[in-house]
């Protein structure tokens, strides 16, 4: 059973729904497995909890 973890900045619930569906569909199409076997975990990380190039994302 595939388990996919997505670590991202905050997104709204409709965007997360679409992402989970698209990731699931990719595994169904690529591996020929039932959608029910695919788990997708979406972990929202606040913009003040990660940075790029030495700058907090919240400060960009």
N, C-alpha and C positions, 0 to 999 in steps of 0.2 A: 504494500500500500504506500504510494508516494505521499510524502508530507513536505509541503513547500512553505517556507517562512519568508515573508516579505517584511523587511524593516524599512520604514519610510517616514517621511514627514506627514503631519496630519492631512487627511483627505476626508471628504464627506462620504456619507454612507452609500450614496448612489455610485460614486466612483469605486468604492470598495466592492460593491456588488458586481459591477462590470469586470473588475480585475479578477475576482475569484472565479467568475464564469469563464473568462478568457483563459486563465491558467488551467482550469479544469478541462476545458475543451481541448487545449493543447496536449494534455496527457492522454485524453481519450483518443484523439486523432493519432498521436505519435506512437502510443503503446498499445492501442486497441483494448484498453481496460474500461471497466464500468466507471461512470462518473462517481458513484457512491464510494469508490475506493480511494478517491483523491481528497486529501485534506489540505486546506490552505489556511495558514495562520497569518493574519495581518497585524503587525505590531507598529502602532503609531508612536513616533518619538517626537516630543516637543522640540521646536526649533531652537530652544535654549539648551538642549541636551546633546547637540552634535555640531560639528564644525567642518569646514572645508578650507584648506589653505591657510590654517592658523586663525580663522575667524569663525565665531559662532554664526550659525545660519540665521539666528534671530537678528544679528547685527548687519546682515547683508542688505 
